[in-house]
Amino acid sequence: MASSNSSLLQLHLLLQLGDRLGRLRKSQSLSTVEMASRAGISRGTLRAVEAGDPTPSMGTYLKVVSALGIQGDFALLADGVMRPATSNTAAAGTSRDAPLARIVVSADLTRHRIQDLQSLALHEEAVRRVRAEPELIQQAQAVLQKWVDAGDQRSVSLWVEWKDILEHRKWRKALGRTHRAQELRQASPMTAVLPPEVRKSILQEVRELKEGVVLEIAGRVRQ
């Protein structure tokens, strides 16, 4: 079972949150222009939120949540769930964590969704490593040049973009939630900077997320 602290799980939950916010907006028949205006943000920022992008701040996500009228979801997280302890329990007169529910989080098994989640996790780790060790970028550039020399015309436009991304460190283009970003990740040389054990670890997390990760929702019992 995957750890509840898994970076892949955190990524998946953020993507799921963005997807839910987008579906709620549509269920309320709100256009992106109307929603952005109501939340006091730009349409571009709204698109990032609905894509589960980690770039917008927590405050920005809260603006969207408030505009949709679902502040209660965040209130439970921020303020806690309070339950009085009964007099005939050991919890009476004490303050302790009490599990209220257990939920299972699992990845969308639709082929393209799980593959892109995996690809996004690999690329976020690759970018993190390149930022920490800039010299690693030479490995990705060498792989890219090898592909270009091989002359596969189907991916030329993507490789041209990758050359610019690597040269100017435009990581947002590769880590975005757009269709083009997904295409770029499918033709990416970035995984070359990842050690085999790191790739193996991420792939294992993906397999475990498919099976489901159990999370516990806990409240604070107080007198």
C-alpha positions in Angstrom: 0.0 0.0 0.0 1.4 3.4 -1.0 2.3 5.8 1.8 -0.1 8.7 2.5 2.9 11.0 2.3 3.6 9.9 -1.3 4.4 12.7 -3.6 2.5 10.9 -6.3 -0.6 10.7 -4.1 -0.3 14.5 -3.4 -0.1 15.1 -7.1 -3.1 12.9 -7.8 -5.2 14.6 -5.1 -4.4 18.0 -6.5 -5.4 16.9 -10.0 -8.6 15.4 -8.6 -9.4 18.7 -6.7 -8.9 20.7 -9.9 -11.2 18.4 -11.8 -13.9 18.5 -9.2 -13.8 22.3 -9.1 -14.2 22.4 -12.9 -17.1 20.0 -12.8 -18.8 22.0 -10.1 -18.4 25.2 -12.1 -20.0 23.6 -15.2 -22.8 22.1 -13.0 -23.7 25.7 -12.0 -23.7 26.7 -15.7 -20.9 29.2 -15.1 -18.5 30.1 -17.9 -14.8 30.6 -17.2 -15.3 34.3 -17.6 -18.1 34.4 -15.1 -16.2 32.2 -12.7 -13.0 34.1 -12.9 -14.8 37.4 -12.3 -16.8 35.9 -9.3 -13.5 34.6 -7.8 -11.6 37.8 -8.6 -8.9 36.0 -10.6 -7.8 35.8 -14.2 -9.1 33.2 -16.6 -5.6 31.9 -16.9 -5.3 31.4 -13.2 -8.8 29.7 -13.1 -7.6 27.3 -15.8 -4.5 26.5 -13.7 -6.7 25.8 -10.7 -9.1 23.6 -12.6 -6.1 21.7 -14.0 -4.8 21.0 -10.5 -1.7 23.1 -11.0 0.3 23.6 -7.8 1.4 27.1 -8.9 -1.7 29.0 -7.7 -1.6 29.7 -4.0 -3.8 28.1 -1.4 -5.6 31.5 -1.2 -6.4 31.3 -4.9 -7.9 27.9 -4.5 -9.9 29.1 -1.6 -11.3 32.0 -3.7 -12.6 29.5 -6.2 -14.0 27.2 -3.5 -15.8 30.2 -2.0 -17.1 31.4 -5.3 -18.6 27.9 -5.8 -20.2 28.0 -2.4 -18.4 25.0 -1.0 -16.5 26.6 1.8 -17.7 24.0 4.2 -15.3 21.5 2.7 -12.4 23.7 3.6 -13.9 24.6 7.0 -13.8 21.0 8.0 -10.1 20.9 7.2 -9.2 24.3 8.7 -11.4 24.2 11.9 -11.5 20.4 12.6 -14.4 18.2 13.4 -15.4 18.3 17.1 -17.1 15.4 18.9 -17.8 15.5 22.6 -16.4 12.6 24.6 -19.1 10.5 26.4 -18.7 10.2 30.2 -18.4 6.4 30.1 -15.3 6.4 27.8 -11.7 6.7 28.5 -11.7 9.8 26.3 -13.8 11.7 28.9 -11.8 14.6 30.3 -9.0 14.1 27.8 -8.0 15.5 24.4 -7.0 13.0 21.8 -7.2 12.3 18.0 -10.2 10.1 17.1 -10.6 8.5 13.7 -13.9 9.5 12.2 -13.7 7.7 8.8 -11.4 6.0 6.5 -11.4 6.6 2.7 -9.6 4.9 -0.1 -8.0 7.1 -2.8 -7.2 5.4 -6.1 -6.1 6.6 -9.5 -8.4 6.9 -12.5 -7.6 3.7 -14.3 -8.5 5.3 -17.7 -5.3 4.5 -19.7 -4.4 8.0 -20.7 -5.1 9.5 -17.3 -2.9 7.1 -15.3 -0.1 7.3 -17.9 -0.1 11.1 -17.8 -0.1 11.0 -14.0 2.9 8.7 -14.1 4.6 10.9 -16.7 3.9 14.1 -14.7 5.4 12.6 -11.6 8.5 11.5 -13.4 9.0 14.9 -14.9 8.4 16.8 -11.7 11.2 14.7 -10.1 13.4 15.1 -13.1 13.0 18.9 -13.0 13.7 18.9 -9.3 16.9 17.1 -9.8 18.0 19.3 -12.6 17.4 22.4 -10.6 19.5 20.9 -7.8 22.2 19.7 -10.2 22.2 21.9 -13.3 24.9 19.8 -15.0 22.3 16.9 -15.4 20.7 18.8 -18.1 23.5 17.7 -20.5 22.2 14.2 -20.3 18.8 15.2 -21.5 20.3 17.3 -24.2 22.5 14.4 -25.4 19.5 12.1 -25.6 17.5 14.8 -27.5 20.3 15.3 -30.0 20.5 11.5 -30.6 16.8 11.4 -31.4 17.0 14.4 -33.7 19.9 12.8 -35.5 17.8 9.6 -36.0 15.5 11.7 -38.1 12.0 10.6 -36.9 9.9 13.4 -38.5 6.8 12.7 -36.4 8.2 14.3 -33.3 10.3 17.1 -34.8 8.1 19.9 -33.7 8.1 18.6 -30.1 11.9 18.2 -30.1 12.3 21.8 -31.3 10.2 22.8 -28.3 12.3 20.6 -26.0 15.5 22.2 -27.3 14.2 25.6 -26.3 12.9 24.2 -22.9 16.2 22.7 -22.0 18.3 25.7 -23.2 16.2 28.3 -21.4 14.9 26.2 -18.5 11.2 26.7 -19.4 10.0 23.9 -17.1 6.4 25.2 -16.8 5.9 24.2 -20.5 6.6 20.6 -19.7 4.9 20.5 -16.3 1.7 22.2 -17.4 -1.7 20.5 -17.5 -2.5 21.4 -21.1 -2.8 19.0 -24.0 0.4 20.3 -25.5 2.3 19.7 -22.2 1.0 16.2 -22.3 2.4 15.8 -25.8 5.7 17.2 -24.8 6.0 14.7 -21.9 5.3 11.9 -24.3 8.3 12.9 -26.4 10.6 14.0 -23.6 14.3 13.3 -23.0 14.0 14.4 -19.3 13.6 10.9 -17.8 17.2 10.3 -18.8 18.4 12.3 -15.8 16.6 10.0 -13.4 18.5 7.1 -11.8 16.9 3.6 -12.5 15.9 3.2 -8.8 14.1 6.5 -8.8 12.1 5.6 -11.9 11.4 2.2 -10.3 10.1 3.9 -7.1 7.7 6.2 -9.0 6.4 3.3 -11.1 5.8 1.3 -7.9 3.9 4.3 -6.4 1.7 4.3 -9.5 1.0 0.6 -9.1 0.1 1.1 -5.5 -2.1 4.0 -6.2 -4.0 1.9 -8.7 -4.8 -0.5 -5.9 -5.8 2.3 -3.5 -4.3 4.3 -0.7 -6.2 4.3 2.6 -6.4 7.7 4.4 -7.8 8.3 7.8 -10.0 11.3 8.5 -9.5 12.2 12.2 -11.0 14.7 14.5 -10.0 16.0 17.9 -12.0 14.7 20.8 -12.2 17.4 23.6 -14.2 17.7 26.8 
